[in-house]
Amino acid sequence: MSTVSRAADRIESVPFLTRDDASLLLVLPGLFVFSAFMLFPVLYLLGISFTNAEPANLFAGEGVVAVLTFGDALFVGLSNYVDVLTDPQFWNSFGVTWLFVATSVTLKIGASLAIALVVTSDLVRGKRVLRSLIIFPMGLPPIFTITVWRGIFSSAEFGLMNQLLTAFGASSVAWLSGRWTAFVAYNVTEAWLAYPFMVIITVSALQDVPEELHEAAVVDGAGFLARFAHITLPSIKRPVLFASILTSAASFQQFLIPFVFNQGGPARANELIVVYGYREALSFQQYGRGAAISIIALVFIGAFMWLNVKKGKLADGVND
């Protein structure tokens, strides 16, 4: 008998406790840890969003009670949410963020699928070495990688991208000074950071595609594109969709790339929503407003992930 079963039987022996009650008691420690490290910060953030919290009043007073009651911060109701939702900069950040999610995820899926097809092909030698090189970026600190890419997209003549353009006879580009050139730089860097994860998922999915299906299609005269469209894609759709949802959430919360590159510039034009919330909370010291931005972002990304899981039928069979 396992330790868990013995514990459940021991708890069940207590009067007025059923086996369901015993199961509930067994998960209480895990629920406590979850509440302490996940649920409480979210609830505290939600509480701050209904106040005029700022450094001068949020931590006023002494002791834990003062902090938990938001110090001298005053309840302002939905004022912060109204201010945020009527701020044109919020809607600019909101739109740029979703555009960034759409473009970066599309780039990541396309690049990762192409790389995965190469490293799983029978025509390629040294596939183990290639796979090791592919996951190498995952071992590097993101801030280091982003700083290197910032140098690559430097507006100076010695920037690597500008040297490549000059080598092909084109003129250099002020990458981080233009809105859309900086946006392209964001996308390329984000794709570099995330493609190892996407490639790992895609390679695993490709290895599960039955070889018999491809052999039968070859016998029927199907070419590579036909086999890819009618066999490969349908077979790997669910794993790739799952990975895409996860990387979409990561893209939505991207902070380091725009902040390190040009702080969401030029002139806040590329200020993703997390950078916008950070600036409002810490640069302008409006904690309540920053908390409201975070809650709004949390609601949207939660709805996005739920909708994709629901429409993609990724949860089918969970309750079976």
C-alpha positions in Angstrom: 0.0 0.0 0.0 1.4 3.4 -0.9 2.1 6.2 1.5 -0.7 8.3 0.0 -3.2 5.5 0.4 -2.2 4.8 4.0 -2.6 8.5 4.7 -6.0 8.7 3.1 -7.2 5.6 5.1 -5.9 7.1 8.3 -7.7 10.4 7.7 -10.9 8.6 6.7 -10.9 6.8 10.0 -11.6 10.1 11.7 -15.3 10.5 12.5 -17.4 12.6 10.1 -14.8 12.4 7.3 -15.6 10.7 4.1 -13.0 9.5 1.5 -13.7 12.7 -0.5 -13.0 14.8 2.5 -9.8 12.8 3.0 -8.7 13.5 -0.6 -9.4 17.2 -0.1 -7.2 17.3 3.0 -4.4 15.7 1.1 -4.3 18.5 -1.5 -4.5 21.3 1.1 -0.7 21.7 1.4 -0.4 22.1 -2.4 -3.3 24.6 -2.4 -1.7 26.6 0.4 1.6 26.8 -1.6 -0.3 27.8 -4.7 -2.2 30.5 -2.8 0.9 31.8 -1.2 3.0 32.1 -4.4 0.4 32.5 -7.2 -3.0 33.5 -6.0 -2.1 36.0 -3.3 0.1 38.2 -5.5 -2.7 38.3 -8.1 -5.3 39.2 -5.5 -3.0 41.8 -4.0 -2.4 43.3 -7.5 -6.2 43.4 -8.0 -6.6 45.2 -4.8 -4.0 47.8 -5.7 -5.7 48.4 -9.0 -8.7 49.9 -7.1 -6.6 52.4 -5.2 -4.5 55.5 -5.8 -1.4 53.6 -4.7 2.0 55.2 -5.2 5.3 54.9 -3.4 4.4 57.7 -0.9 1.2 56.0 0.4 1.3 52.3 -0.4 3.9 51.4 2.2 2.9 54.1 4.7 2.7 52.8 8.3 4.6 49.9 9.9 4.1 46.2 10.0 2.6 43.6 7.8 -1.0 44.8 8.4 -0.2 48.2 7.0 1.2 46.6 3.8 -1.7 44.2 3.5 -4.2 47.1 3.8 -2.4 49.1 1.2 -1.0 51.7 3.7 -2.6 55.1 3.2 -3.7 54.5 -0.3 -7.4 55.4 -0.9 -10.0 53.4 -2.7 -10.9 55.0 -6.0 -13.1 52.3 -7.5 -12.8 51.8 -11.2 -11.0 55.1 -11.8 -7.8 53.5 -12.8 -9.5 51.3 -15.3 -11.4 54.2 -16.8 -8.1 56.2 -17.1 -6.3 53.3 -18.7 -9.1 52.4 -21.2 -9.4 56.1 -22.3 -5.7 56.6 -22.7 -4.7 56.5 -26.4 -1.3 55.2 -25.4 -3.0 52.1 -23.9 -4.7 51.3 -27.2 -1.5 51.9 -29.1 0.3 49.4 -26.8 -2.6 47.0 -27.0 -2.6 47.0 -30.8 1.1 46.8 -31.2 1.3 43.9 -28.7 -1.3 41.8 -30.6 0.4 42.6 -33.9 3.7 41.5 -32.4 2.1 38.3 -31.2 0.7 37.6 -34.6 3.8 38.3 -36.6 6.3 36.7 -34.2 4.3 33.5 -33.7 3.9 33.2 -37.5 7.7 33.7 -38.0 8.5 31.2 -35.2 6.1 28.5 -36.6 7.4 28.9 -40.1 11.1 28.9 -39.1 10.7 26.1 -36.6 8.8 23.9 -39.0 11.4 24.3 -41.7 14.2 23.5 -39.3 12.4 20.5 -37.9 11.8 19.1 -41.4 15.5 19.4 -42.2 16.8 17.7 -39.0 14.3 14.9 -39.4 15.0 14.3 -43.0 16.7 11.0 -44.1 18.8 13.0 -46.5 20.6 14.9 -43.7 23.7 13.5 -41.9 24.7 14.5 -38.4 21.2 15.1 -37.2 22.2 14.6 -33.6 24.8 17.3 -33.8 22.3 19.6 -35.5 19.7 19.1 -32.8 22.3 19.9 -30.1 23.2 23.1 -31.9 19.5 24.0 -32.2 18.8 23.9 -28.5 22.1 25.8 -27.7 20.3 29.2 -27.5 18.2 27.9 -24.6 21.3 27.7 -22.4 22.1 31.4 -22.8 20.7 34.1 -20.5 18.0 36.0 -22.4 19.4 39.4 -21.4 22.8 38.4 -22.9 21.2 37.2 -26.2 19.0 40.3 -26.5 22.0 42.6 -25.9 23.9 40.8 -28.7 21.0 41.2 -31.1 20.8 44.9 -30.1 24.3 45.2 -31.3 23.5 43.3 -34.5 20.7 45.8 -35.2 22.8 48.8 -34.3 22.0 51.9 -36.3 25.8 52.5 -36.6 27.7 51.5 -39.7 29.5 48.7 -37.8 26.3 47.0 -36.9 26.2 43.5 -38.5 22.9 44.0 -40.3 24.2 47.3 -41.8 27.4 45.6 -42.8 25.4 42.9 -44.6 23.3 45.6 -46.4 26.4 47.5 -47.4 28.0 44.3 -48.7 25.1 43.8 -51.0 25.2 47.4 -52.2 22.3 48.7 -50.1 22.4 51.7 -47.8 22.6 51.3 -44.0 19.4 51.5 -41.9 18.8 53.2 -38.6 17.1 50.1 -37.3 16.1 51.1 -33.8 15.1 54.7 -34.7 12.3 53.8 -37.1 9.1 52.3 -35.8 8.7 49.4 -38.3 12.4 48.6 -38.6 12.6 48.4 -34.8 9.5 46.2 -34.9 11.2 43.9 -37.4 14.2 43.7 -35.1 11.9 42.7 -32.2 10.4 39.9 -34.3 13.7 38.5 -35.4 15.1 38.5 -31.9 11.9 37.0 -30.4 12.1 34.2 -33.1 15.7 33.4 -32.1 14.8 33.2 -28.4 11.8 30.9 -28.9 12.6 28.7 -31.9 14.5 26.0 -29.9 11.3 25.3 -27.9 9.2 25.2 -31.0 11.7 23.0 -32.9 11.8 20.5 -30.0 8.0 20.2 -30.0 7.8 20.0 -33.8 10.5 17.4 -34.1 8.8 15.2 -31.5 5.5 15.5 -33.4 7.2 14.7 -36.7 8.8 11.5 -35.3 5.3 10.3 -34.2 3.9 10.5 -37.8 3.5 6.9 -39.0 6.0 6.2 -41.8 3.5 3.8 -43.4 1.3 6.8 -44.3 4.1 8.4 -46.3 5.1 5.2 -48.0 1.5 4.6 -49.0 1.3 8.1 -50.4 4.5 7.7 -52.3 3.1 4.5 -53.9 0.0 6.5 -54.9 2.2 9.1 -56.6 1.9 11.9 -54.0 4.8 14.4 -54.1 6.5 16.1 -51.2 4.1 19.0 -51.0 1.0 16.8 -51.2 2.4 14.5 -48.4 3.2 17.6 -46.3 -0.2 19.1 -46.7 -2.3 16.0 -46.3 -0.2 13.8 -43.9 2.4 15.8 -42.1 0.4 18.9 -41.2 -2.7 17.1 -39.9 -0.6 14.8 -37.9 1.4 17.5 -36.1 -1.3 20.1 -35.9 -2.3 19.6 -32.2 1.3 19.6 -30.7 2.3 22.6 -32.8 -0.9 24.4 -31.8 -0.2 23.8 -28.2 3.3 25.1 -28.5 2.0 28.1 -30.4 -0.4 29.0 -27.7 2.4 28.8 -25.1 4.8 30.9 -27.2 2.0 33.4 -27.9 1.5 34.0 -24.2 5.3 34.5 -23.9 5.2 37.0 -26.8 2.3 38.9 -25.2 4.3 39.3 -22.0 7.6 40.2 -23.8 9.4 43.0 -21.9 13.1 42.6 -22.3 13.4 42.9 -26.1 11.6 46.3 -26.5 13.0 47.7 -23.2 16.6 46.8 -24.0 16.5 47.7 -27.6 14.9 51.2 -27.4 12.5 51.2 -24.5 9.5 50.7 -26.8 10.5 53.6 -29.1 10.8 55.6 -31.0 8.6 57.9 -29.0 6.7 55.0 -27.3 5.4 53.8 -30.7 6.4 50.2 -30.1 5.7 50.2 -26.4 4.3 46.7 -25.8 1.7 46.4 -23.1 4.0 45.1 -20.4 6.5 47.9 -21.0 3.5 50.3 -20.9 2.5 49.0 -17.5 6.1 49.1 -16.2 6.5 52.7 -17.3 3.2 53.8 -15.7 4.0 51.9 -12.4 7.7 52.6 -11.9 8.6 55.6 -14.2 5.5 57.6 -13.4 5.1 56.0 -9.9 1.4 55.3 -10.5 1.1 51.8 -8.9 -2.7 51.7 -9.0 -2.7 52.5 -12.7 0.1 50.0 -13.4 -1.8 47.3 -11.5 -4.9 48.0 -13.6 -2.9 47.6 -16.8 -1.6 44.3 -15.5 -5.0 43.0 -14.6 -6.4 44.0 -18.0 -3.5 42.3 -19.7 -4.0 39.2 -17.6 -7.7 39.0 -18.5 -7.0 39.3 -22.3 -4.2 36.7 -22.3 -6.3 34.4 -20.2 -9.2 34.7 -22.6 -6.9 34.3 -25.6 -5.5 31.0 -24.2 -8.8 29.7 -23.1 -10.4 30.4 -26.5 -7.5 28.7 -28.4 -7.6 25.7 -26.1 -11.3 25.4 -26.6 -11.4 26.0 -30.3 -8.3 23.8 -30.9 -9.9 21.0 -28.8 -6.7 20.6 -26.9 -8.5 19.6 -23.8 -10.5 16.8 -25.4 -10.3 13.6 -23.4 -9.0 15.2 -20.2 -12.1 14.3 -18.2 -12.4 10.8 -19.8 
